[in-house]
Amino acid sequence: MKKIEAIIRKSKYSAVKDALHEIGVNFFTYWDVTGIGNEKQGHVYRGISYSTSDIQRRQLSIIVNDDFEEITIQAILKSAATGEVGDGKITVSDINETYRIRTGEKGGNTLR
């Protein structure tokens, strides 16, 4: 099993969510995060531009069986990309085991 974590633009969240649902990923967690990256955002208030390095993003955490890793990554890449600096990052980690709390079941079937 793999844990795929993606940090994406908030504006692309709906497109990524729809792409994940289309390929059969119907459960994942997400939260709003703030980070510092290569993109520099500027804010204009009353005609004055203020620069900040804090960038608002959304982080997704998705656990999939090994055979679903590549299709999940491709769905995120295609739906989250704008071609501009600041589109985000994807990381992949190994997961040793999962358990379904309700039944005590363990293994890859808990992801369905």
C-alpha positions as CSV (number, residue, x, y, z in Angstrom):
1,M,0.0,0.0,0.0
2,K,1.0,3.6,-0.6
3,K,0.3,6.9,1.0
4,I,0.1,9.7,-1.6
5,E,0.3,13.2,-0.2
6,A,-0.3,16.1,-2.5
7,I,-0.1,19.8,-1.8
8,I,-2.1,21.7,-4.4
9,R,-3.6,25.1,-5.1
10,K,-6.9,25.6,-3.3
11,S,-8.4,26.7,-6.6
12,K,-7.7,23.3,-8.2
13,Y,-9.2,21.3,-5.3
14,S,-12.6,20.6,-7.0
15,A,-10.9,19.5,-10.2
16,V,-8.6,17.1,-8.3
17,K,-11.5,15.8,-6.2
18,D,-13.5,15.1,-9.3
19,A,-10.6,13.4,-11.0
20,L,-10.0,11.1,-8.0
21,H,-13.7,10.2,-7.9
22,E,-13.6,9.4,-11.6
23,I,-10.8,6.8,-11.1
24,G,-12.5,5.3,-8.0
25,V,-10.7,7.0,-5.2
26,N,-13.7,7.9,-3.0
27,F,-12.0,8.4,0.4
28,F,-9.2,10.7,1.3
29,T,-8.5,13.4,3.9
30,Y,-7.5,17.0,3.3
31,W,-6.8,20.1,5.2
32,D,-5.8,23.7,4.5
33,V,-2.1,24.4,5.0
34,T,0.3,27.3,4.7
35,G,3.8,26.9,3.3
36,I,6.7,28.7,1.9
37,G,7.9,27.9,-1.6
38,N,9.3,29.3,-4.8
39,E,6.2,31.2,-5.7
40,K,5.9,34.7,-4.3
41,Q,2.4,36.0,-3.7
42,G,1.6,39.6,-3.5
43,H,-1.4,41.2,-2.0
44,V,-2.8,44.6,-2.9
45,Y,-4.6,46.6,-0.2
46,R,-5.9,50.1,-1.0
47,G,-3.6,50.3,-4.0
48,I,-0.4,49.3,-2.1
49,S,1.2,46.0,-3.0
50,Y,2.3,43.8,-0.1
51,S,4.6,40.8,-0.7
52,T,4.4,37.6,1.4
53,S,6.1,34.3,1.2
54,D,3.3,32.5,3.0
55,I,1.3,30.6,0.4
56,Q,-2.2,29.1,1.1
57,R,-2.6,25.5,-0.2
58,R,-4.6,22.4,0.3
59,Q,-3.0,19.1,1.4
60,L,-4.5,15.7,0.5
61,S,-3.6,12.4,2.0
62,I,-4.7,9.3,0.0
63,I,-3.9,5.7,0.8
64,V,-4.2,3.3,-2.1
65,N,-3.2,-0.3,-3.0
66,D,0.1,-0.6,-4.9
67,D,-1.6,-1.3,-8.2
68,F,-3.5,2.0,-7.9
69,E,-0.5,4.3,-7.2
70,E,0.3,5.4,-10.7
71,I,-3.3,6.0,-11.8
72,T,-3.8,8.2,-8.7
73,I,-0.7,10.2,-9.3
74,Q,-1.6,10.8,-12.9
75,A,-5.1,11.9,-12.0
76,I,-3.6,14.5,-9.6
77,L,-0.9,15.6,-12.0
78,K,-3.4,16.2,-14.8
79,S,-6.1,17.9,-12.8
80,A,-3.9,20.1,-10.5
81,A,-1.5,21.5,-13.1
82,T,-1.7,25.1,-14.3
83,G,1.8,25.2,-15.8
84,E,2.8,28.0,-13.4
85,V,5.3,28.0,-10.5
86,G,3.4,27.0,-7.3
87,D,1.3,24.1,-8.7
88,G,2.4,21.9,-5.7
89,K,4.1,18.7,-4.9
90,I,3.3,15.0,-4.6
91,T,5.1,12.6,-2.2
92,V,4.7,8.8,-1.9
93,S,5.4,6.7,1.1
94,D,5.0,3.0,1.9
95,I,2.2,1.9,4.3
96,N,2.8,-1.3,6.2
97,E,-0.7,-2.0,7.3
98,T,-4.2,-0.6,7.5
99,Y,-7.1,-1.5,9.8
100,R,-10.8,-0.9,9.6
101,I,-11.8,0.2,13.1
102,R,-15.4,-0.9,12.9
103,T,-14.7,-4.6,12.1
104,G,-11.0,-5.0,13.1
105,E,-10.3,-6.2,9.5
106,K,-6.8,-5.5,8.2
107,G,-5.0,-5.3,4.9
108,G,-5.7,-3.9,1.4
109,N,-9.5,-4.7,1.6
110,T,-9.9,-2.0,4.2
111,L,-9.3,0.6,1.5
112,R,-12.6,-0.3,-0.3
